[in-house]
Amino acid sequence: MRANVGNIDRTIRIILGLVLLSLLFLLEGPARWWGLLGIVVLATAFTRFCPAYAILGTDTCHNKPPVPGHKHEA
């Protein structure tokens, strides 16, 4: 697994994950179980890998090794 979640994305995921987990304690009835999605969001933040990003070809991680033979343009 190659990291595909960048620092800003990771911070947003941590905040969102904590907010979602708080729904378990703030809401009543079946709606409260949506808070369990916070575990998934936090897991992607801490592993720095998002399977949905991998499927869609999205990558917000900017710490990649340079491609051999590729010249950076100014």
C-alpha positions, 0 to 999 in steps of 0.5 A, a space after each residue: 500500500 502506497 500512501 495516498 492521503 496528504 497532510 491536509 487531507 489527513 487533518 480533515 479526516 481526523 476532525 471529521 472522524 472524531 465528529 462522526 464518532 461523537 454522533 454515537 453519544 449525541 444522537 438517539 435511535 438508529 441515526 446514532 449508528 452513522 457515527 461508526 463511519 468515523 472509525 473508517 475515516 480515522 483508519 484512513 487518516 492514520 494509515 494514510 491510505 484510502 481505498 476509494 482514492 486508489 480506485 479513483 486514481 486520486 492522490 493528495 500525498 505530495 511526498 513522492 519520490 521523483 520519477 527518473 528522467 522527469 525534468 521539473 519545469 519552472 
